[in-house]
Amino acid sequence: MSLAQLFSGSNFRTTIQQYCARQGWKIADLNDARAILRFNMGSQRTQTCYVIKYDKTLEFSVPSMFIFDSYDQVPHYISTILLKRSSEKKIGFWCIEEIGGKQVYSCMHNAEQDLIDSNYFASVVRALINECDELETVILKMMR
């Protein structure tokens, strides 16, 4: 079975369960098109990773705690910091994602399903949750 077939149809659910079991991760929620993984971090915060299946791509998304009511409220200096950080990363990028009508800084990664084996899956999830947690720590310190 090809890697892409591991995520096709109802195989998505089984593949995510197997990949998470190999890492010792618990799944918060799972269906045939989306997985939600939650991680308790050393910062005492919880990071949530959404894995969403599209046609031939998986989208990984970790929303940050920084949520704004509108684009006008998004601080440009933080966006500039995030653009710079994105240019330095091999896995993941920062974006502004609309969630529930709000604007949220999120760390994301998109990958073709036929590239995602268990190790790559784990690397992406770890990179995103750690990047989001690190950014939250930095910005919270700046705000003090």
Secondary structure, DSSP 8 states (H G I E B T S, - for coil): --HHHHTSTTHHHHHHHHHHHHHT--EEEE-SSEEEEEEE-TTS-EEEEEEEE-SSEEEEEEEEEEEESSGGGS-HHHHHHHHHHHHT-SS-EEEEEEETTEEEEEEEEEEEGGG--HHHHHHHHHHHHHHHHHHHHHHHHHH-
